[in-house]
Amino acid sequence: MCMRESDSGQGEASTAMAEDERQLRSDSAHHLPASVPVIDLRLLTHPDGSCRVEMARLRSALSSWGVFQLMGHGIPTSFLTDIWGTGSQFFKLPMEEKQRYACKGHGFNQGYGRDLVDGEADWTDRILLQVEPEDERNLEFWPHNPSSFR
């Protein structure tokens, strides 16, 4: 699980699934959208032609953007809202508190930190936590504050 918070403090779970779906249908599979591409997981499992179309959209999103927003995953909006709320509470903590969970080393670094872009710190905070497999979860990097993080 990777949570990021911009310095502006914005980071909300989308609750407008119907609007996302309308936008998804209006975008062309070969047109670079003005915003992050949206992929519908439900369509990737359909045995009809919509699976191939959505797979092409996924391939395009990954090759052109390197990222996409996933909808149709079945995760309740209330759960996603809770996750964003917990993450926001963590990122609002004083720097000293966040640093207690700082990354150690290089490579796949669990914990709190800032990403580097072109060798310089990006203006975002992030916390990266290993969730699965459970035996690789390092609770040393899982914040105690807010308590809902654990």
C-alpha positions as semicolon CSV with decimal commas, in nm:
position;residue;x (nm);y (nm);z (nm)
1;M;0,000;0,000;0,000
2;C;0,139;0,340;-0,091
3;M;-0,028;0,655;0,028
4;R;0,078;0,997;-0,091
5;E;-0,024;1,340;0,025
6;S;0,062;1,656;-0,164
7;D;0,180;1,958;0,031
8;S;-0,154;2,122;-0,047
9;G;-0,315;1,860;0,177
10;Q;-0,554;1,741;-0,090
11;G;-0,627;1,372;-0,119
12;E;-0,985;1,257;-0,132
13;A;-1,145;0,929;-0,228
14;S;-1,359;0,966;-0,535
15;T;-1,726;0,914;-0,467
16;A;-1,849;1,000;-0,813
17;M;-1,826;0,651;-0,964
18;A;-2,112;0,716;-1,206
19;E;-1,938;1,029;-1,336
20;D;-1,611;0,835;-1,371
21;E;-1,793;0,569;-1,568
22;R;-1,942;0,830;-1,804
23;Q;-1,598;0,978;-1,859
24;L;-1,452;0,631;-1,912
25;R;-1,702;0,562;-2,189
26;S;-1,643;0,901;-2,354
27;D;-1,263;0,868;-2,380
28;S;-1,119;0,707;-2,690
29;A;-0,893;0,404;-2,645
30;H;-0,626;0,574;-2,859
31;H;-0,661;0,930;-2,726
32;L;-0,449;1,056;-2,437
33;P;-0,704;1,192;-2,189
34;A;-0,655;1,523;-2,012
35;S;-0,658;1,343;-1,676
36;V;-0,527;1,013;-1,542
37;P;-0,689;0,726;-1,738
38;V;-0,970;0,532;-1,570
39;I;-0,983;0,152;-1,609
40;D;-1,290;-0,055;-1,522
41;L;-1,188;-0,385;-1,365
42;R;-1,533;-0,532;-1,433
43;L;-1,477;-0,498;-1,807
44;L;-1,144;-0,681;-1,788
45;T;-1,328;-0,994;-1,678
46;H;-1,602;-0,989;-1,945
47;P;-1,580;-1,268;-2,204
48;D;-1,720;-1,040;-2,478
49;G;-1,536;-0,775;-2,682
50;S;-1,540;-0,519;-2,401
51;C;-1,255;-0,711;-2,236
52;R;-1,029;-0,654;-2,538
53;V;-1,121;-0,287;-2,558
54;E;-1,052;-0,234;-2,188
55;M;-0,726;-0,431;-2,212
56;A;-0,617;-0,197;-2,494
57;R;-0,708;0,101;-2,274
58;L;-0,504;-0,047;-1,987
59;R;-0,205;-0,108;-2,214
60;S;-0,232;0,250;-2,347
61;A;-0,261;0,395;-1,993
62;L;0,048;0,209;-1,877
63;S;0,258;0,293;-2,182
64;S;0,156;0,660;-2,201
65;W;0,094;0,754;-1,837
66;G;0,248;0,474;-1,631
67;V;-0,048;0,496;-1,393
68;F;-0,427;0,464;-1,398
69;Q;-0,729;0,498;-1,172
70;L;-0,914;0,171;-1,114
71;M;-1,291;0,152;-1,080
72;G;-1,526;-0,144;-1,062
73;H;-1,302;-0,312;-0,803
74;G;-1,578;-0,373;-0,549
75;I;-1,406;-0,195;-0,260
76;P;-1,672;0,008;-0,078
77;T;-1,637;0,385;-0,105
78;S;-1,677;0,413;0,273
79;F;-1,367;0,196;0,324
80;L;-1,165;0,405;0,077
81;T;-1,282;0,724;0,248
82;D;-1,166;0,584;0,584
83;I;-0,823;0,500;0,438
84;W;-0,782;0,850;0,294
85;G;-0,891;1,002;0,626
86;T;-0,639;0,798;0,821
87;G;-0,365;0,885;0,573
88;S;-0,451;1,254;0,591
89;Q;-0,434;1,245;0,971
90;F;-0,088;1,086;0,952
91;F;0,045;1,342;0,702
92;K;-0,078;1,630;0,921
93;L;0,134;1,509;1,214
94;P;0,448;1,705;1,308
95;M;0,758;1,607;1,108
96;E;0,923;1,458;1,418
97;E;0,633;1,213;1,458
98;K;0,637;1,111;1,091
99;Q;1,016;1,066;1,099
100;R;0,972;0,790;1,361
101;Y;0,859;0,573;1,067
102;A;1,122;0,688;0,815
103;C;1,260;0,459;0,545
104;K;1,594;0,295;0,610
105;G;1,815;0,210;0,315
106;H;1,762;0,190;-0,059
107;G;1,542;-0,013;-0,294
108;F;1,192;-0,111;-0,180
109;N;1,182;0,113;0,123
110;Q;0,897;0,067;0,360
111;G;0,815;0,363;0,575
112;Y;0,777;0,738;0,554
113;G;0,979;0,953;0,318
114;R;0,995;1,182;0,019
115;D;1,040;1,061;-0,334
116;L;1,324;1,187;-0,550
117;V;1,253;1,330;-0,893
118;D;1,562;1,393;-1,104
119;G;1,776;1,357;-0,791
120;E;1,583;1,616;-0,590
121;A;1,316;1,568;-0,326
122;D;0,965;1,583;-0,470
123;W;0,728;1,805;-0,274
124;T;0,519;1,514;-0,156
125;D;0,533;1,299;0,152
126;R;0,468;0,930;0,121
127;I;0,439;0,623;0,333
128;L;0,497;0,286;0,171
129;L;0,395;-0,023;0,364
130;Q;0,425;-0,390;0,274
131;V;0,079;-0,540;0,316
132;E;0,107;-0,880;0,147
133;P;0,243;-1,135;0,197
134;E;0,167;-1,092;0,563
135;D;0,495;-1,252;0,679
136;E;0,685;-0,969;0,500
137;R;0,483;-0,696;0,673
138;N;0,724;-0,493;0,888
139;L;0,515;-0,332;1,163
140;E;0,814;-0,116;1,263
141;F;0,701;0,120;0,983
142;W;0,327;0,111;1,063
143;P;0,237;0,428;1,256
144;H;0,076;0,408;1,599
145;N;-0,074;0,754;1,541
146;P;-0,345;0,777;1,425
147;S;-0,454;0,456;1,598
148;S;-0,676;0,363;1,302
149;F;-0,361;0,312;1,092
150;R;-0,311;-0,031;1,242
